[in-house]
Amino acid sequence: MNTTEQTSIRFTGTQINYYFLCRKKLWYFTKNIEMEHSSDAVYLGKLIHETSYERENKEIEIDGTIKIDFIGKDRVIHEVKKSDKVEEPHIWQLKYYLWYLKQKGVEGITGKINYTKLRKTLDVFLEPGDDEKIHAIVNDIKVLVEAELPPPIQRMKMCKNCSYGDMCWV
């Protein structure tokens, strides 16, 4: 697949996040089987997002694909999260945003994850090798979501609190 074809494949930040979190959850979400409307944890996250950084212009949508929580001073893209328990998915979601904007010709931007409940931030940058890794992730997601059946269950600690939990164990 050439670079032009690859950049035309678009996924949301949530899909990138779920790729690292749980591939079965990613498959369900992509098939529009959304269970998160009944999740207290998701509701709390939305509440934190809505009530934090009230002066900022939030939810900046680009191409109907990604939603940046807000853009701060000095070209810093911010992603607001309630907890750092699953930090890797958050980092790669933000790296995907940086990569996506780079594909559109936007240079000189960086990212910051704001863990508001923890009063902690984490700087995120595109590093050497990240472009190739994101291309591989996008290709993996494409294959995964085109599959007729969801991937097998991955047993993890977080399964007991997952809004998709009931579906996985059926």
ZIFENSUL-V423716 format. One record per pair of residues at least 24 apart in sequence whose ideal C-beta (glycine too) atoms are under 6 Angstrom apart, sorted by the first residue. I is the first residue (numbers start at 0). J is the second residue. If there is no record, write none. Layout:
((I & J) (I & J))
This chain:
((5 & 134) (6 & 102) (8 & 137) (8 & 141) (9 & 64) (10 & 140) (12 & 65) (12 & 92) (15 & 91) (15 & 92) (15 & 95) (16 & 88) (16 & 92) (18 & 140) (19 & 87) (19 & 88) (19 & 91) (20 & 85) (20 & 88) (22 & 143) (22 & 150) (23 & 149) (23 & 150) (24 & 163) (26 & 149) (27 & 163) (29 & 144) (34 & 162) (34 & 163) (35 & 162) (38 & 162) (44 & 81) (47 & 81) (47 & 115) (48 & 79) (51 & 79) (51 & 115) (65 & 96) (65 & 99) (74 & 107) (74 & 108) (75 & 109) (75 & 111) (76 & 108) (76 & 110) (77 & 111) (77 & 113) (78 & 112) (79 & 113) (80 & 112) (80 & 114) (81 & 116) (83 & 114) (90 & 123) (93 & 123) (94 & 129) (97 & 125) (98 & 133))
